[in-house]
Amino acid sequence: MQESVFDLDHLPRTYFKLALPVVLNMMVTLVYNLADTYFIARTGVTDLVAGVSLCSPVFTALMAFGNIYGQGGSSLISRMLGKDDRDGIQRVSSFCFYLAIATGVVLAALSLVFRGPLLTLIGADKNTLPYASEYFTVLAGCAPIVLLSFIHSNLLRCEGLASVAVAGTIGGTVLNIILDPIMISGFGWGARGAAIATVLGYLFSDTALLIVLRKKSRYLSVSPGQSHVDRDELRQILAVGLTAAITNLASSLCLVVMNKYLVAYGSAKVAAMGIALRINMIGQLILVGFSFGGVPLFGYLYGADDKPRLKKLTGFCLRFLCAVAACISAVLILAAPGFMGIFIDEAGIVSDGAIMLRWQAAGNVFAAVVLLFTCLFQATGKAFPALVMSVSRQGAVFLAVLAIAAALAGYDGVLAAQAVADLLSAILALALYAAVFRQKQ
């Protein structure tokens, strides 16, 4: 009889053991983002701050490519674990590792060759170009290091090593925070120093996770001789991985479009929404962490064809996530002005931002439903439903709702668009779940 990787007799406990480290990692990442912004802003050089900020899409692009192999590979490996396909697990894990490196090398070469046009594309002008170029050159040139950070941090969770995987990632984040003030101001390297600190943090995480894999993993491999997959396995990796990448890119596109609607009502509205989104992101990251935390277990149960336990786990996660989301929403709605006041003391922006934050928080329960079923579809290899969900809540559904709501209700419609899109996307998620799973259970 196959020995289970997970404790299947206590599903909620096993789920929390996998999910809590991911939530912790999300929180540490948020702290890093705030700290990174703080140390760069402390230089007092506005063009430097703007130049580094303009490179945010570069991070989004690298994250998208990393998620193709990290999440696509982890989905397939989870199902292979359920089938006890050890040879397949070793081949897929090694393939994702080396393909990420190769993709990173290609991206680095293309980015450096076309650096000028790309910097113009992301909005650098004569004032911000020197700083953006310094940051871009280091970050893009080290693309293989950045992409690798998404591989083993995802794959190690598949066999229950969530805590050690997150520890390696957190270690790199902490190192980054420590190095930021030293390299930005201490050495006087400015934007280049910020990029170097970031890359060294990723390099630390990559090294730590590789050591963990070699010493603790019973299944994963980085052997070059095993780095091959068949056509169907590659299709499964890309089918799920591309949906994860699309999510990152669609989210960025929706933010750009929404800002274009808001700018017609003044730059203060854009600033208020930016702060409101950052505050709501705290709650969103908690929901994302708990949703992604269950992916290895979802994939394992599906691969083992254990439909009763998969159904039981899905129901538990749905109830739990909706309860957490409701609590988060209640806190944000009730204390919206106070949260806004932490970031800025301008009364008009605080007032506008409080309304925006309440509208954003109003959809969190529905967002939790979307996140859970998106992760479930990805974990079980249901590529088409996963793709539909990836381009719904912060994609096609949101853009359609935004256009209609803005036309019908103007400014108020823009504010309400995300909550309405969340509701419609949650209904779509439940319908897809019923169509894909319930008829087979």
RADAWO-V762674 format. One record per residue. N is the residue number from 0. RES is the residue in one small letter. D_FIRST is the distance of its C-alpha to the first C-alpha in Angstrom with 2 decimals. Layout:
N	RES	D_FIRST
N	RES	D_FIRST
This chain:
0	m	0.00
1	q	3.81
2	e	6.43
3	s	9.18
4	v	12.57
5	f	14.46
6	d	15.03
7	l	14.51
8	d	15.95
9	h	19.27
10	l	19.87
11	p	23.61
12	r	23.24
13	t	20.69
14	y	23.06
15	f	26.06
16	k	24.49
17	l	24.16
18	a	27.42
19	l	29.91
20	p	30.04
21	v	30.74
22	v	33.50
23	l	34.93
24	n	35.02
25	m	36.87
26	m	39.40
27	v	40.01
28	t	40.54
29	l	43.08
30	v	44.85
31	y	45.02
32	n	46.55
33	l	49.15
34	a	49.90
35	d	50.19
36	t	52.64
37	y	54.53
38	f	55.11
39	i	56.19
40	a	58.51
41	r	59.99
42	t	61.70
43	g	64.03
44	v	64.13
45	t	63.59
46	d	63.19
47	l	60.50
48	v	58.52
49	a	58.99
50	g	58.13
51	v	54.80
52	s	54.05
53	l	54.74
54	c	51.85
55	s	49.27
56	p	48.43
57	v	47.51
58	f	44.76
59	t	43.64
60	a	43.52
61	l	41.57
62	m	39.11
63	a	38.71
64	f	37.94
65	g	35.54
66	n	33.63
67	i	33.28
68	y	30.94
69	g	29.66
70	q	28.68
71	g	28.10
72	g	25.79
73	s	23.89
74	s	23.36
75	l	21.84
76	i	19.72
77	s	18.31
78	r	17.21
79	m	15.85
80	l	13.73
81	g	12.30
82	k	11.54
83	d	10.43
84	d	13.72
85	r	14.87
86	d	17.87
87	g	19.05
88	i	18.91
89	q	21.02
90	r	23.42
91	v	23.98
92	s	24.51
93	s	26.91
94	f	28.65
95	c	29.32
96	f	30.67
97	y	33.16
98	l	34.09
99	a	35.03
100	i	37.27
101	a	38.85
102	t	39.48
103	g	41.00
104	v	43.33
105	v	44.53
106	l	45.09
107	a	46.95
108	a	49.19
109	l	50.02
110	s	50.66
111	l	53.06
112	v	54.86
113	f	55.40
114	r	55.79
115	g	59.23
116	p	58.45
117	l	55.19
118	l	57.03
119	t	59.64
120	l	57.00
121	i	55.47
122	g	58.99
123	a	60.38
124	d	64.19
125	k	66.78
126	n	66.30
127	t	62.50
128	l	61.89
129	p	62.30
130	y	59.75
131	a	57.29
132	s	57.61
133	e	56.87
134	y	53.73
135	f	52.58
136	t	53.14
137	v	50.95
138	l	48.15
139	a	48.04
140	g	48.54
141	c	45.43
142	a	43.26
143	p	40.44
144	i	40.06
145	v	39.98
146	l	37.48
147	l	35.01
148	s	34.92
149	f	33.02
150	i	30.26
151	h	28.29
152	s	29.31
153	n	27.22
154	l	24.40
155	l	23.64
156	r	23.12
157	c	20.21
158	e	17.95
159	g	19.59
160	l	22.56
161	a	25.12
162	s	27.38
163	v	27.94
164	a	28.39
165	v	31.02
166	a	32.63
167	g	33.34
168	t	34.82
169	i	36.90
170	g	38.17
171	g	39.59
172	t	41.16
173	v	42.83
174	l	44.17
175	n	45.57
176	i	47.36
177	i	48.81
178	l	50.04
179	d	51.56
180	p	54.79
181	i	55.16
182	m	55.03
183	i	56.64
184	s	59.59
185	g	59.50
186	f	59.57
187	g	61.30
188	w	58.89
189	g	58.66
190	a	56.43
191	r	55.33
192	g	54.34
193	a	52.24
194	a	50.35
195	i	49.88
196	a	48.52
197	t	46.02
198	v	44.87
199	l	44.59
200	g	42.41
201	y	40.04
202	l	40.17
203	f	39.22
204	s	36.19
205	d	35.13
206	t	35.48
207	a	33.71
208	l	30.68
209	l	30.54
210	i	30.60
211	v	27.80
212	l	25.68
213	r	26.48
214	k	25.86
215	k	23.04
216	s	21.00
217	r	17.76
218	y	17.73
219	l	21.32
220	s	24.00
221	v	27.78
222	s	28.17
223	p	30.97
224	g	29.53
225	q	26.43
226	s	28.50
227	h	28.34
228	v	26.84
229	d	27.45
230	r	29.80
231	d	27.32
232	e	25.58
233	l	29.08
234	r	30.04
235	q	27.16
236	i	28.08
237	l	31.75
238	a	31.43
239	v	29.84
240	g	31.64
241	l	35.02
242	t	34.76
243	a	34.27
244	a	37.25
245	i	39.35
246	t	38.87
247	n	40.54
248	l	43.34
249	a	44.00
250	s	44.34
251	s	46.96
252	l	48.83
253	c	49.00
254	l	50.42
255	v	53.09
256	v	54.08
257	m	54.28
258	n	56.46
259	k	58.76
260	y	59.29
261	l	59.89
262	v	62.29
263	a	64.81
264	y	65.14
265	g	65.71
266	s	63.85
267	a	63.52
268	k	61.20
269	v	58.96
270	a	58.97
271	a	58.16
272	m	55.21
273	g	53.89
274	i	53.89
275	a	52.45
276	l	49.54
277	r	48.83
278	i	48.81
279	n	46.56
280	m	44.24
281	i	43.32
282	g	41.81
283	q	40.35
284	l	38.52
285	i	36.91
286	l	35.70
287	v	34.53
288	g	32.59
289	f	30.79
290	s	30.13
291	f	28.77
292	g	26.81
293	g	24.32
294	v	23.84
295	p	20.67
296	l	18.98
297	f	20.47
298	g	19.27
299	y	15.67
300	l	15.48
301	y	17.38
302	g	15.29
303	a	12.11
304	d	14.53
305	d	14.42
306	k	18.11
307	p	18.86
308	r	17.91
309	l	19.71
310	k	22.71
311	k	22.75
312	l	22.67
313	t	25.35
314	g	27.56
315	f	27.36
316	c	28.20
317	l	31.03
318	r	32.62
319	f	32.31
320	l	33.71
321	c	36.54
322	a	37.50
323	v	37.58
324	a	39.59
325	a	42.02
326	c	42.69
327	i	43.27
328	s	45.59
329	a	47.55
330	v	48.21
331	l	49.27
332	i	51.48
333	l	53.24
334	a	53.78
335	a	54.31
336	p	57.86
337	g	56.89
338	f	54.01
339	m	56.33
340	g	58.98
341	i	56.76
342	f	56.89
343	i	60.47
344	d	63.62
345	e	65.37
346	a	65.87
347	g	65.73
348	i	62.43
349	v	60.93
350	s	62.09
351	d	60.82
352	g	57.53
353	a	56.89
354	i	57.17
355	m	54.94
356	l	52.30
357	r	52.33
358	w	51.83
359	q	48.93
360	a	47.29
361	a	47.85
362	g	45.12
363	n	42.39
364	v	40.47
365	f	40.45
366	a	39.53
367	a	36.46
368	v	35.31
369	v	35.94
370	l	34.11
371	l	30.97
372	f	30.69
373	t	31.70
374	c	28.79
375	l	26.39
376	f	27.71
377	q	27.49
378	a	23.90
379	t	22.75
380	g	24.96
381	k	27.58
382	a	30.41
383	f	33.32
384	p	32.90
385	a	32.32
386	l	35.49
387	v	37.43
388	m	36.59
389	s	37.37
390	v	40.87
391	s	41.63
392	r	42.20
393	q	43.74
394	g	44.61
395	a	46.09
396	v	46.06
397	f	47.67
398	l	50.28
399	a	51.23
400	v	51.53
401	l	53.48
402	a	55.97
403	i	56.53
404	a	56.70
405	a	59.10
406	a	61.31
407	l	61.42
408	a	61.56
409	g	62.41
410	y	61.43
411	d	59.72
412	g	57.67
413	v	56.45
414	l	55.33
415	a	53.51
416	a	51.79
417	q	48.54
418	a	47.99
419	v	48.65
420	a	46.35
421	d	43.59
422	l	44.08
423	l	44.11
424	s	41.06
425	a	39.08
426	i	40.06
427	l	38.97
428	a	35.56
429	l	34.95
430	a	36.15
431	l	33.85
432	y	30.82
433	a	31.81
434	a	32.31
435	v	29.13
436	f	26.48
437	r	27.79
438	q	28.42
439	k	24.74
440	q	23.36
